Amino acid sequence: MIPKMTGIDHVHVYVKSREKAAVWYQQILGFRVLEEFRIWATEVGPLTIEDSSGNVHLALFKSKGNPQTTIAFGATASEFLNWIEHLESHQLTLRITDHNLSYSLYFYDPDDNMHEITTYDHQQVRQHLKK
């Protein structure tokens, strides 16, 4: 059985300047920076912004030439753990990353597009993965 998703969690957008892009998204589309995730805005991490309804999230990454499309789907802790099992059963190579506030599971489709499944049920997943 294929596990469920809660929807698209966020979309990666590659930009020349994350701060300038955040201003543009704020002025033109009403997005705001999610301050609780600003800690991720390192040299390689994203600046996360959301629309005024809180339903659309963009992860602004510094562009390094040929950007790669990444679609990030949301999941609960139990769904996230089910996804690990499901994807492994299809012999997909997985990368599980602890972002300290969330967990992400990364894998590629046959055309080398990266996909991500993210859960913010951090403690639940951390406890399970430590077993």
N, C-alpha and C positions, 0 to 999 in steps of 0.2 A: 504494500500500500504506500502511495506517495504521501509524505507528510504535508501539512498545510502551511501556508504563509499568512502573515497578517497584512501584507500589502508591500508596496515598494517603500523601503525605508528611506533611501536617499539616492541621489544621482551624483556621480563625480563630474565636476566641471573643471577643465584645465584653463587657467588664466595667467596673464603676465604678472599681475600684482593682485594678491588676494584682498588686500585692504581697499584698493581702488575698485575692484570688482564688487566688494561688499557694499561700498557706497553707491555704486551704480544700481545694484539690485535693490537697495533700500529706497533710493530716490525714484526709480522707475517702476518697480514691482512691489514695493512695500515689505521687502524682506528685512529681517534683523539678525544680527550676530547672536548666536547662542553662547552666552558668556560662560556657562558651565562646561562647554566643550572647547573653549579657547585654548586650553592647555595642549590640545592636539596640534595647534597651528605652529608646528616646528618647521624646520627646513624641509622635511619630507611629509609632514602631516597636513590635514585639511583645516581650513577655517570653515566652520559649519554655520549655515544660515537657514532661516525658515521664513515662510510666508506669514502673513498676519493671522491666518487661521490656525497655524501650527501643523498643517497637514502636508506641506511640501517642504522637503529638506534638500539642500544642496551642499555638497562638500567641495569647497573651492581649493584646488590644488595648484601649485606653481607648475606651469607648463614647462616641459623639458624637451620640446621638439615634437615628436610624434605621440600625441596623447592616445591613450587606450580607453575605450568605453568600458565602464563598469556599472552594472545595475546592482543595487543593494536591496535585498528583500528583508522585511522584518519578520521576526518569529518570537514566540514565547520561549522560555527556557526548555520546556519539554519538546516543543517543535524543533528547536535548535539541535538538541541531542538526537532526535529522530532523523534530522537531516544528515548528521554525521554518519549514522548507520546506513541510511539509504544511499548516500553518495559513495560511501566506501563499498557498498554491495555492487556498485557499477564500476568498480576499479578506477574511480577518479582520484587524482592526486589532490589532497586537501591541505590547506594551510589554515590552522586555527590560531587566531591572534587574540591575546588578552589586552584590551585597550584600557584596562583599569576601571573604566566606567561601563564598558560593554564588551561583548565577545563577538568576533567576526570569523566567519568560515569562508574561505576563498577557494574558488575552483574555476576552471576554464571550460568553455564550450569547444566544439571541434574547430571553430574558426578563430580560436585564441582570444575570444572576448572573455574578460574576467567577470565572474558573478560573485556576489557576496550575500551571505545571510547573516543578519545582525540581530542580536538580542541584547536588551538592556537589563535583563534578569541576571545581572553579573554574578551575584553571590551564589545563586542556585546553580549556575553552570560551573562556576569555579569549584564548588564543593563536589559536584559530580565528577569533574575531570581530574580532581586530585585523588580519587579512589583508585 
